[in-house]
């Protein structure tokens, strides 16, 4: 399958009316536009919280949890928002290169080229669907208001910049109402939109895995030529690191203010990390069946050929009519057998997925790093440093 000259670049992030509005407003299309978009979100979502909290006298003091101590809100607007906005072109580039590799490597048979391009276009339309984005807006507006019915557990017995807990329900301040109606929905919208994009990419890979892929079982990457798919998982890592940072910030509030022990947070942290790894790596397993079939089919052919070659080789050099060791030194038969054996071993060692253990660790570590500062609630920096030094000595 050869690339089409008129084909547009793949993007999960660009398209639809929402993106068109951002383009017309100069809030998309380049690094500068995205930085302006981040600044606009801060101006609408964060700055009013500061102003309203200042009017209430709850920015630095005045309540048990002033705005400056709410790490969850700081992380939302100064980590999550910039990452989710600025990472879009990087993710699009990584996914686009992966799709281009399908074309350049001729993994898609020529007769299925049109169907392949159709699935790619369908994924782009789904990821930027106006209908889906409207649904996401509705869900994003709804989610924060669940906090108004049920106050956060850490707020019990405390006063905070966003409100107080009365009979388990949140009674918000002016700043709290702004957060519920606008600030939190802005962040939730960005998070939910990335979740939808992830699912749209999942579906595309699922559909591609159903094509009769022209795999090369003897490929040096030991995955039939699909090793490039491991880069797809890495492309989404910054998005999920931002999610881990958000969870870490929320836990920091629960531990530092609500008095929740860090040990009680181990299960939620582990569950989140597992979920993130699943979202990142499960698509790799979509190709396991086709890789398994290619391996078994190729091994049958190689085993048949290997038997014939081995019998011919043994008859010539060890049978009744053997020519002796001297001609063997000048023959290329031994080299051919060695080359064939090398290829055979490569096919037998094919992996069911393109991710190796090293690559899995390389994905898991960045996801876990945002939770490392929570250790400071249980241990001093000196104690942590001594443990680290002891591990690397």
Helices and strands as residue ranges (DSSP letters): H 16-24, H 31-45, H 47-56, G 67-69, H 71-75, I 76-80, H 81-86, H 88-104, G 110-112, H 113-127, H 130-143, H 146-149, G 153-155, E 159-160, E 163-166, E 169-172, H 174-178, I 179-183, H 184-209, G 227-229, H 230-256, G 262-265, H 266-281, G 282-287, H 288-318, H 325-330, H 333-348, H 357-369, G 372-377, H 381-392
